[in-house]
Amino acid sequence: MRDKAEAFDTYARFDLVAVGQPGWSSRTYRRWDPGDAWAGTDGDGRSHAFCVRGGPVLGWRQRAPGGSWRAPVDIGGAALAATLAVGANADGRLEVFAKNSGGGISTAYQTEPNGAFSPWVDFGGGPDVQGVPAVVTRPDGRMALFATTSTGVLWWSQDALNAGWSGPVALVDAAVTGPPTAALNDDGRAEVFYRADEGAASTVYVTRSGTWSAPPTGLGGDGTGPVAAPLARGLILLLGRDAGGRVTACRQRARPIRGSPAGPTPGCSPRGHRR
């Protein structure tokens, strides 16, 4: 800590804004938030884990479900940010997504269940994707991928089971200040949460007619960082940190009704908003 303060003081004399060490030297920040989506389970039930080390991605896998782990294997990639998301195809093949040096998203996938990985493919979406992308598998087995930029939320959709992708499509065209979180409602509809301008939580979701909601629904708050959105007893529970670092939460007011006709469904908001 002392070395850090001395280095700060050395350069602070040339910066009229950084005067008096306003708490900066006593804090540590991650350059890349690793997120929590860097592991996945294949069709055989084996766990896999991935990380970026010096540019390429390394992958670990269990020898058998619940068993010991193999040594890491280099699955390629170059100049990737240490922000990985892992999804699963309907046939159990894993697919890895990461931010690339162009500020967009790249992906590599297993060419067969429990097999080797393909070369990396540039998905586009640059130049300013923020943090970890989010991937979710919909009830029909197709994956959906989401990423945020400073000006909105992007969406890629798998065209068919175990097939290629289309996108990106802009779901939100407004200032965004953090990475996305993807979730499935109890009736299987996808929903994406993100931090809007000034840290308020917002969401867009698939409506009963199959289209994405517009405009985004504001959920209030003034937090920082990503939010978590687990499904608990059929309701999405939204968790995050407010501007003071405290954990805050809100829950959907009622679970969506499966098979009901198109129309509004109950939503989640500290203000009691309903959608």
Stockholm file with secondary structure:
# STOCKHOLM 1.0

chainA/1-275         MRDKAEAFDTYARFDLVAVGQPGWSSRTYRRWDPGDAWAGTDGDGRSHAFCVRGGPVLGWRQRAPGGSWRAPVDIGGAALAATLAVGANADGRLEVFAKNSGGGISTAYQTEPNGAFSPWVDFGGGPDVQGVPAVVTRPDGRMALFATTSTGVLWWSQDALNAGWSGPVALVDAAVTGPPTAALNDDGRAEVFYRADEGAASTVYVTRSGTWSAPPTGLGGDGTGPVAAPLARGLILLLGRDAGGRVTACRQRARPIRGSPAGPTPGCSPRGHRR
#=GR chainA/1-275 SS CHHHHHHHHHHHTTCSSSCSCCSGGGCCCCSSCCCSCSEEECTTSCEEEEEESSSSEEEEEBSSTTSCBCCCEECCCSSCCSCEEEEECTTSCEEEEEECTTSSEEEEEBSSTTCCBCCCEEEECCSCCEEEEEEEECTTSCEEEEEEETTEEEEEEESSTTCCEEEEEEEECSCBCSCCEEEECTTSCEEEEEEBGGGCEEEEEBCTTSSBCSSCEEEECCCEEEEECCEETTEEEEEEECTTSCEEEEEBSSCCCTTCCSSCCCCBCTTCCCC
#=GC SS_cons         CHHHHHHHHHHHTTCSSSCSCCSGGGCCCCSSCCCSCSEEECTTSCEEEEEESSSSEEEEEBSSTTSCBCCCEECCCSSCCSCEEEEECTTSCEEEEEECTTSSEEEEEBSSTTCCBCCCEEEECCSCCEEEEEEEECTTSCEEEEEEETTEEEEEEESSTTCCEEEEEEEECSCBCSCCEEEECTTSCEEEEEEBGGGCEEEEEBCTTSSBCSSCEEEECCCEEEEECCEETTEEEEEEECTTSCEEEEEBSSCCCTTCCSSCCCCBCTTCCCC
//
